[in-house]
Amino acid sequence: MVDLLVIGGLGVDIRAQVPALPLPAADSLAVPPIELRIGNTGAGVALAAHALGLRVVLVDVLGADPAGDVVRAALARTSVRAVLADAPAGTRRSVNMVDPAGRRMSLYDPRPWSGPAPFAEAELAGLVREARHVHVSIMDWARDALPALRAALGDGVSLSTDLHDWDGDNDYHRPFADAADLVFVSDVRLGDRAGKLAAGLAPRTVLVTGGAAGATLHGPDTPPVHVPATTPPSAVVDTNGAGDAFAAGLIAGRLRGATPLDAARYAARVAAAACTHDGMEYPAGLLPRD
């Protein structure tokens, strides 16, 4: 049995520290060393959950390329079990520009999947049946697998997804929202419509996240509750992956018996601590386990 099965979301982050966002107009800028490291949303959830002491399995496609080697090497430094299929288009990439305050701008290269499904439904169902919780990233190949994933859930096992900056209208995201019991979504594009969207997703539990403004918990039977962001324990150096750490913290809290509200408050602490570390490979003791 594993605690968390993460479906999709592996890639590399090409991280560049920049003097300001938006970038000043210039032909070139001298910056500190540009690094290639494991990244993207599935990796962020899996690595944060691993740092919180959960047993994690991660399933995705990955290129047979140098970027994929970076991902494999990072996962090998953990106890996360990776179930991988070859991605002919190569490993997904993101260019993350991070300013001195830790804020980031990401340019995402999704390397769209084409061809037959990378995993048989029976293989995915077998992995789901071994998990206490399933988190599905909004990858293209995972979208078609949602019915099989949902059907394989055991009694008391829930499925979550992160819709990121969904505008509430893009049809691509809807199947992920419909399949989930727990939905994370940013308020970046929703604005004042966030509450209406969350109400429309009932009876799902919805976390509308707002970065430093905190999050709002929308439960199926309770009024919305604001969850303030936690003050980071030290200087903020990188906010990339904070939302993934928040999701991992909430999942960990729920698996350990916390109420949704207490789990969300704990998740805010986890996300704040994650912001004090450069990258997603969290050292032991950085993320709070209590």
N, C-alpha and C positions, 0 to 999 in steps of 0.2 A: 504494500500500500504506500502511496506517496501523498503528500499534503497538497501539492499544487501541480497541475498540468497546464503549461503555457503553450498555446497553439499559435505559431507564427510570430513574426516581428524581429527576426535576426538581421543584423547588418553591421556596417562599420560607420563610425563617425570620424570625419576629417575635421579636427578641431583647430580653429584658428583664434587666437586672442587678438582682439582688435581694439583700437583706442576709443571708439565710440560707435553707437548704433543710433540712427543710420550712419553708414560709413561716410566720411567726408569725401568730396569729389577730388579725385587724384588719380594719376596714371598708375601709381604704385604706392604701397605702404610697407614699411619694415615692421615685422611683427615677431614675437617670440617664436620658438620652434613650433612648426605645425605638426600635429601628431595624428596618427591613424590608430584608432582603438575600437573595441567592441561597442556597439551602440544600437539604436532603434528601440522601439517600444517593448517588444517581447523580451529582449535582452534586459531592458531596464527593470521590468517586473520580476523576471526570473532571478537576476542577480541581487536585487533588493530582498526578495523573499528568502533567498539562500542566506544572505547576511542576517536575516531575522531568525534563522534556525529552522526554516521549513525544508522539507525534502521535496525537491523540484525536478520535474522532467520537462524538457523543452523540445517541441517538434516543429521543424520548419525545413525549407529548402535553402541551400547554400551553394554558392559557386565554387568550382574547383579553380580558384584564382588566389593571388596574394591577399586580397581582402578577406576571402573566406578563411585563409590560414590564420589571420589575426583573430578572427572569431573563435576558431577551433582552439587556438592556444589559450585564449582567455577562459573559455569554458573548462579547459583541462586543468586550470588552476583552481577549480572549484569542485564540489561534489554534484553539481547539476548534471543530470544525465541527458545527453542530447541525442535525439532520434532525427537523423538528417537524410534528406534526399537531394540529389544533384539539381542545381538550378542552371540550365543551359545558358540563360541570359546573364549569369554572373551574380555576385553578391550585391545586395542592396547597399546604397551609399547615401550618407547625409553629410553635407558641409555645414558645420555648426560654428558660427561666429559668435564669440562670447566677449562682452564688454567688461570693463574693470569692475562693474557692480554685479557681475555674474549673470546679467540678462543675455539672452541668446536669440539669434535668428538662424533658422534652419532651412537649408535648401535640400529637398528630398528627391532622390533618384530611386523610384520603386522597383525598377527592373521587372516589369509586368510578367506574370506567369502565362505561358501558352502551352497547349498540348494536353495530354491526358492528366488526370489527377495524380499528384505526386505520391499519394498514400492511398492504399485501399481502405474502403470504409470499415472493413472488418478490423484492420490494424488500428485505426483511430479509435474504434469502439472499444477495443481491448484496452487501450491506454486510458480511456475515459473511465472504464469500470474499475481501474486501479487507483483512481484519484479521489481525494476528499473535496477538491474544488477544481474547476476548469475555468481558465481565463483565455478568451479568444481575441487575438489581435485582428484588426480589420484588413487582413491580407486578402488578395484576390482569390488565391487557391482555397483559403479557408472558408470563403463565403459559400461555395457550393457544398462544403462538407457540413454546414450547420445542422441540417436535419438529422444526419447520422450522429453527430455529436450530442444533440439534444436527446435523441432517442436512447442513447447509451447511458445517460446519467442514472446513477443509482439513487435509492431512496435517501432523501436528505442532502444530496449533493447538488450544489448550485453552480450556475455558469455566469461569468461576468464578461464584460467587454468594455473597452474604452473607445468612445466615438470621437475623441479628440476635439477638433474645432468644427464639428458638424454644424451646419447652418439650419438644421431641422427640416430641410427640403430635399437635399440630395438623396436620391433613391438608393444609391450604393450602400448607405449606412443602415437603411431600414431593416434588412434581414438580420443584422447583428443585434439591433435593439430588440427586435421581436423574439429572438432566440434566448435572450439573456434574462436572468433573474435580478442581476445587479448591473447597473449601467453607470459608467463614468462619462461625463461630457464637459468640455470647457465652455465657459460663457463668452468666449472671445467673439464669436459670430452671432450668438443668440441675443445678447443684451437683455432687454426687458422681456423678451419672449421665453427666457429660460424657465420660469415658473410654469407657464402654460405648456411648454414642451414636456416638462417633467410630469405634470398632471396627466398629460395624454399618454404617457408610458406606464401609468398605473395598470396593474398592481406591482410593477417592478419597483425596487428600491433604486433611487437615482441620486447620484452625487454630482452636483453642478459645481465645478471647480473654477476658482478665480485667482489662482496664484497667491500673491501677497494679501489679497482681499479675503482669503479664506474660501470655504466651500459652503454649500447649502445642501443639507440632507433632506430628501423628499422620501418619506416612508409611505407604504401603501395605506396605512391606517392612522397616520399622525400628521399634524401640521408641519410645514417646512421648518427646519431648525438651522440657524447659522452656526457654522463651526469655524471659529477664528483660526487664522494661521498662527503657528507657534513661532516665537522669536528663535532664530537659529542659535545654537550654543556657542558659535564662533563666527568669524567673518564668512560671508557668502562669497564663494569663488566660482560656482557653476550651478545654474538652475536647470541645466539639461538633465532630464531624468527625474526631476522632482515629482512630476505627476505620476510617473511609473512607480516611484517609491511610495507615494501616497496610496496608490492602488494596492501595492503589496502589503503595506501596513494595515489597510482596512481588511484585506483578505485574511491576514495573519490574526488580527484581532478577533474576527468572527470565528475562525477555526478554533481559537482558544476560549470561546464562550462569551466574548464581550457582546453587549448589545450593539446595534448599528451605530447609535450615537457615541458610545464609549469607544467603539472601534474607529470611528471617524476622527475623534479627538486624538486617539493614539496615532492614527495615520498622519495627522498634521505634524506631530512630533517627529515621525520618521522622515517625512518630506523635508522638514527644516534641517534635520541633521544631514540628509543627503546633499543639501545645497552647500555644505561646508567642505565637500570633497570634490576634487577635480576628476571627473569620470564616473563610471558606473561600477568599477571594481572596488567595492567598499571594504576597507580594512576591518578586521575583527574589532568589535566594540564600538564602532562609529555609530551604527544605527541602534536605537534603544529597543531591547527585546522585551522589557517589562510592560 
